[in-house]
Amino acid sequence: NCVCPGDVDTSMLRSECAQLGEEVQAFMREAANRPLARIGTPDDIANAVLFLVSPMSVWITGAALVVDGGGLA
């Protein structure tokens, strides 16, 4: 199994915005247009990983779990 994260509010994302010449706040406002109306947090991704390593996911194998707040929806 693997986790496919969308945009997550981290220093890496902020650095990428700077490299592309995009204002971080403008990027965050754009994220409000996504289905869950926000950018992801590290905890959002961690919770998905915790689910996959828990007994609750015993019947899931070979899956790519997209955790992007509906960004690809």
C-alpha positions in Angstrom: 0.0 0.0 0.0 1.0 3.6 -0.4 -0.2 7.0 0.6 -0.4 9.6 -2.2 -0.6 13.0 -0.4 -1.9 16.2 -1.9 -0.6 19.6 -1.0 0.4 19.7 2.7 1.2 22.8 4.7 4.9 22.2 5.3 8.2 24.1 4.9 8.7 22.1 1.7 5.5 23.5 0.2 6.3 27.0 1.3 9.8 26.7 -0.3 8.3 25.4 -3.5 5.9 28.5 -3.6 8.9 30.8 -3.2 10.9 29.0 -5.9 7.9 29.4 -8.3 7.4 33.0 -7.3 3.9 32.3 -5.8 2.8 34.0 -2.7 2.0 31.4 0.0 -1.1 33.2 1.1 -2.4 33.3 -2.5 -1.8 29.5 -2.6 -3.7 29.0 0.6 -6.6 31.1 -0.7 -6.7 28.9 -3.9 -6.8 25.8 -1.7 -10.1 27.1 -0.2 -11.7 26.2 -3.6 -11.0 22.5 -3.2 -13.8 20.2 -2.0 -12.6 20.2 1.7 -11.8 24.0 1.5 -8.3 23.8 2.9 -4.8 22.6 2.4 -3.7 19.4 4.2 -1.8 19.2 7.4 0.9 16.7 8.4 -1.6 15.2 10.8 -4.0 14.5 7.9 -1.3 12.4 6.2 -0.2 10.8 9.4 -3.7 9.7 10.2 -4.0 7.9 6.8 -0.7 6.1 7.5 -1.8 5.1 11.0 -5.0 3.7 9.4 -3.0 1.6 6.9 -0.7 0.2 9.6 -3.7 -0.6 11.9 -5.7 -3.8 12.1 -8.6 -1.9 10.5 -6.9 -2.1 7.1 -6.2 -5.8 7.2 -8.3 -6.4 4.0 -6.5 -3.6 2.0 -3.5 -4.6 -0.1 -1.8 -3.1 -3.0 -3.8 0.1 -2.8 -2.8 3.7 -3.4 -4.7 5.8 -0.9 -5.1 9.3 -2.2 -5.1 11.8 0.7 -5.6 15.2 -0.9 -8.8 16.7 0.5 -10.6 16.0 -2.8 -8.1 17.8 -4.9 -8.2 15.2 -7.6 -12.0 14.7 -7.3 
